[in-house]
Structure formats: C-alpha cells, structure tokens
Amino acid sequence: MGSSFDKPGAGPAFCPLCRRESSEHITLGCGHIFCKRCLGELWRGLCSGPCYCPECNFELLQIPELRDTDEASTSAESHTRWPFGQHPLANKFTKKNLGKRKRSSDTFEQNSGGYRLGTGSSNNNSSTASDASDETPAKKAKETSSGTSSTRNTHCMPSTADSRPDNLKEDGEPHVIVIDSSDDAWHNTSAVLCHYCSSREKRAAVKTCLVCGASMCPEHLRVHLESPVFQSHPLVDAVDDVSPWRCLEHQEMNRIYCCDCEVCVCTVCTVIGLHKEHACISLKEAEKKLRAELKCKMKKLQTKEGAISDQLKKLTEKKRSVQENLESVRANVVQQYKAMKEALELEEQQALLCVTQEQNKVHGSVDAHLGTLNKALKTIQGTFEPLLKLADAQGASQLQDQAFIMEYKKITEGLNSMPDSVEKLESVEEVNQGRLDCLQDWTDERLSDVIISMPHRDPFRLLYGCSPSLDPDTAHPKLALSSENMLVEYTDVIQDYPDLESRFSIFPQVLGTTALSQGRHYWEVEVTVNEGRWKVGVSDQHIGRKGQKDNCRLGFYPNSWCLVCEKGKVEALHNKETWPVCATGLQKVGLFLDFEEGSLSFYSVGEGGSLSLMYSFQHAFSEPLYPALAASKAQLSICDLFVRPITD
C-alpha cells in the first residue's frame, strides 16, 4: 500500500497512514514511503531500534531521522493536542460503543445513510470478502466522503463488551455498532484526540494501539482494522497514556504475568530483569486463572452474604420477638396500674362517703335547731310591735283606763303562752372525732401499702440496678472468690493465683470487672457487722497494686471512697478522713453512684426494701469507677438484684 518514487523527497507523496499528500515524507529501507508526521507519532517514545515498517513489518535497526517532525507539528497540518479527557467527543465514544478489529472476511455495507461493518453474507448490497480486500483504502475513503451528510457524520465501528486488547470476541464474530460523529458532538471537551487528524479536523480517538502508541479516530482506525500488518497489534479504548500497558524499564509491551509479584511484565523482565526466575505465565493464562479465582471469591462472598442475610433475619426476628414480649409486659403493667387506680378511686369514694355521712348528721341536727329558733324569733318580733305601739301611743290614739288594761292583757297572755325555745333545745349533734381519726389511720395505712415512697430499693434497682462481678486478676492471694465471682472471703490459705501486675499484693482488696461510667448505678453488698474488718466502695483504675503505700489502700487513695467497718464501728472513709455513721442492724449496704449529680450514697437496706441513708459523698467524678471490696477475716457478697425470693 505504500508509495515509492524514483527520487525520494521530490514532490508531495501519498502517505498510506494518514491518506494525505505530504511534502515532508521519508522512504524506508523496504521502499515504502510515509510522511514524517505519521512515523513520528507512530514511533514516539522509542529511544532506539529496532522498529518496523507499518506496511510490511520490515525491521529497521535504527530509527530514521525525524527531526523535521517537530517543525511540521507547528504547521497548519500538525496535530492539535487536547488535555487528556477534555476533547469534545469524550462522552460520545464510550466503552459500550467501541469495537474490536474486524476479521479479514468482514466488509462494509451502506445502511441508512451510514457505513456499517458486517460480514459478506449480511445482505445483497454487501460486498464479498474478496471484493473488500481488493478495494484500496483511498477508494474506500473516497466512497465514505462522497456519501450523504448522514453518511459523513456516522462512523461504523465494531463494538466491544470488554476492554480486552484482542481483535475479536471469543466467538470470533465482530460486534457492530454505529457511532454518531455529528458536528454537535465535537463541542464536548473530554475525549482523547486522534494522532493522525489535522489540527483543523480535531477528531476524537476511539481506539489506541498498544504497539504503536497512537490513538485513532474511526476514519484512521480503518487502516489498523484492514491491513494485515496491524493484525497483531492489540487495541484498547482510547487513552492518552499507554504506559500502564508497557514496561517502564524496557519500554516493551507487557505480555507476561508474574505470579510471584502479581503484575504484568514484559518478556525482557523475565529474562534479564527483576522478574528473572519468577513463576511467569502468559496473560491469557493469567486471565483464565484470575477469572477462576474471581469465581471462587464471588462464591465466598455469596456465602458470606447468605450468612449475613441469615443473621439479619435472626436479629430482625429477635427484635420483633423482644418487642412483642416487652409490649406484653408493658400492657400488663398498664393493666395492673389501671386496676390499682380503679381500686384507689373506689377506696377514695368510700373514704369520702364516710366524711359526707358525718357531715350530713351534724348539719341535720344544726338545721333543725335553726328552724325552731327562727320560728320563735318571728313570733317574738310579731308580738313586740303591738306592745311598742301601745306604749308609745299619745293623744287621741292613747287608750285610757279599762281599754288599755284589756289590750295589754290580751297581748301579755300571748307572750305568756310562748314556750322558751332556747331552754327546751336539745344539744346539737357533734362530729364524731374518733370516727374521723380511724379514717385518717386507715388512709395512712393504705398510703404506706400502695404508694412507692422514696427512698426505697425498688425504684433504684429497677431503674439503675446492676450486679457487678469481681475481677479475679485483681484479687489479693488471701481472698477466695466464688465460681460466679460474686462472693469474696478472706482465708489464711494462699490462693493459686498467677502473679499479675493488676493484682493487689499487700492489702486484701479486689476490684470489679467492669468500670461504671456516666449515668446512675445501684448495687447491693451483704455484710456482717460483728465479724472482722471490711470495706465497701469504689475506686478508679489507677489505685496502686504493689506495696504498702497509701495509694494502694482503699479509702486512703485520693480517688477512692468507701464505707469501712471494724469491730462493729462503721465509718465513711475518703482520702484518709473518716466520718461516723449510724448503722444499727446493718446487714446489707446499698450503693448509689450518680455521675450526673456527682454523688456516692451508702444506704442501709431494710427487710422490706426500705432504704436508710447512712452517708453521701459529693464529688464531680471525672473518671470511670470500679466497685471495690476489702475483707480481712470477713465475707462479703454482691447481691443479684433481680432474683425472686424463695417462698414456702
């Protein structure tokens, strides 16, 4: 396909690569002529030979002088380079629309105003494989440019389903797609430019040859697709940099896979390079192997996905079950308190009825007396007025002698016949105070039975209760712990404990397993007052463990607070200071640690669950605190707050 002249360099020559006439051309040793620009782009990056003729694969030991290429690049026919990923057709030629190289039997067919790559038997209008091979690239280019406007704006390329640099799909059939290259598409600024297009065309490349290192638009890609010389050149989607496919050390294509390093390398690397004597395989074998590993990993992921899905189902079901259980408990609590409210309302009505009855009894007696007295008062007032007139009468209206006597007698007889209402009144009914006192006693008794009064252990243990366990790694060797680590007892027998940095070596003390921080916490410890010496309290994790210094003793160490009992005497102890505590009949100590209010309170727990405050420390706790116990010839036990008592 290359042109040859008797006088190389005389006049313009036709370059088979760019299909243009150029005065800047060069004749290779095999006789083929190419423009310097195309050869410069084709062999760009090669420092030394050998290089090969693009037409006949003739080996050139040295790269020809192509210095004029740099000067030609400044001319009107030179390539205009866009920054990588900013050409106008970046979004037009996607991986989905780009194709692989067609087979030699593929032909072009004109359909709907565009060119479509097909096979010789696609339809009656398509040419045979032999006809397609007889056509010269110049003729095809002419046919392409002589079509309609839609023909010029539509380029046909084989499509690809993956980014493998193979020329054909595994089934050997080319996948055809029509690529739109209308004028509006060139306004996009994110594509790689074709190395062979002039600066005026500014076409986007759709494929890059890994051997040549050149990116080509659909028009210039035809040479790579049709010429047998380029059949062995792998193509990939257009990229601006082919260095990922080349060995940076030897500038050769990566054709080998190093299993030891898990990278693609060139052949030279496996012979004299860093990967010499490494286990190497071909890229095709590596792909097959890695695809098999990929399937295994996908199966493992599917297995994990199934396990996670099962666990999600279990947790979701558990959440639903817990929710149903709690809803049942909540409904039961609401029902119980509703019944309690109804019972209290009924008792309230009965108590108020007692008061109402007493009120009606007394008020009835008083009202009867008031009626009698009001009637007598009216009678007196009705008699007093005639007497007043008789006494005050003067002149003609004044009665004389016998008339006055008769009238006076008449009025006085009425007065004498009136009963003495006040003297004959019976005593008024009094309020039965004894009955009301009994009512008050009954309501007080019901108040103590029904109302949850504070302080009481129930709200503490239900809202803030915990049952901390003791840490065996901190226990002094003479402290024996129960199997549940809830009971500690002093013993003269040295326990077989490992020697740890966290263990108390001198003072018989032990800390809890879990630190308490934030919020409120309540727990109880059973104690004995008349035996031995013990301490119940809290401390942070920095309390000393080895030696006899004060920073190792509970209550002496500044960040520790406790209740101490020795010979029946109970005291509050902090930072070597003590405060007396009244603890008559002490059997169980309740500790309430409140980080929000900054307080540590010690309560004496009574038989019925009542709490009596013995002492309270006020302090802004800044670090988590551990429950702490000390026992010398004594036994202490942390209570399980949620175990129901055994009843006969």
Secondary structure, 3 states (H helix, E strand, C coil): CCECCCCCCCCCEEECCCCEEECCEEECCCCCEEEHHHHHHHCCCCCCCCEECCCCCCEECCCCCCCHHHHHCCCCCCCCCCCCCCECCCCCCCCCCCCCCCCCCEEEEEECCEEEEEECCCCCCCCCHHHHHHCCHHHHHHHHHCCCHHHHCEEEEEECCCCCCCCCCCCCCCEEEEEECCHHHHHCCCECECCCCCCCCCCECCEEECCCCCEECHHHHHHHHHCHHHCCCCEEECCCCCHHHECCCCCCECCEEECCCCEEECHHHHHCCCCCCCCEEEHHHHHHHHHHHHHHHHHHHHHHHHHHHHHHHHHHHHHHHHHHHHHHHHHHHHHHHHHHHHHHHHHHHHHHHHHHHHHHHHHHHHHHHHHHHHHHHHHHHHHHHHHHHHHHCCHHHCCCCHHHHHHHHHHHHHHHCCCCHHHHCCCCCCCCHHHHHHHHHHHHHHHHHHCCCCCEHHHHHHHHECCCCECHHHCCCCEEECCCCCEEEECCCCCCCCCCCCCCCCCCEEEECCCECCCEEEEEEECCCCCCEEEEEEECCCCCCCCCCHHHCCCCCCCEEEEEEECCEEEEEECCEEEECCCCCCCEEEEEEECCCCEEEEEEECCCCEEEEEEEEECCCCCCEEEEEEEECCEEEECCCCCCCCCC
